[in-house]
């Protein structure tokens, strides 16, 4: 019975992300990405990855690259806890983007279940506003998860969230 309860709680582990207003309106990469633990259990072994699906800017075009990570200081998030992920620290490109499409991947383990690694993906694209500045908007994940897995497997041989 205890195993069933643990399984149900583990399935409800829900990290989510939200976007705040950019700290510098002229730089989309100053947008605070807020990671929240909205589930009933603590999250352990938390890792956050940023992956560039596509970036276009004068003199630069990148596609399916740039998987870099961030680990919250304790690597743990309690239920209801929020952490700000500094995407500008691991996606630093000078200048203005013509196109920005990125994936944020959160890898974690529900507390009390060290054998069960899970992950969630969130996709963001840059949308140019009336003032000419770009803002991040959340989008459906679509094929981004497969693109991330393929790129990471080609580079490192393993995929975050796989056991």
Beta strands, then each sheet from edge to edge (+ up, - down):
strand 1: 15-19
strand 2: 33-37
strand 3: 43-57
strand 4: 60-70
strand 5: 82-85
strand 6: 99-110
strand 7: 117-128
strand 8: 134-139
sheet 1: 1+ 2- 5+
sheet 2: 4+ 3- 6+ 7- 8+
end
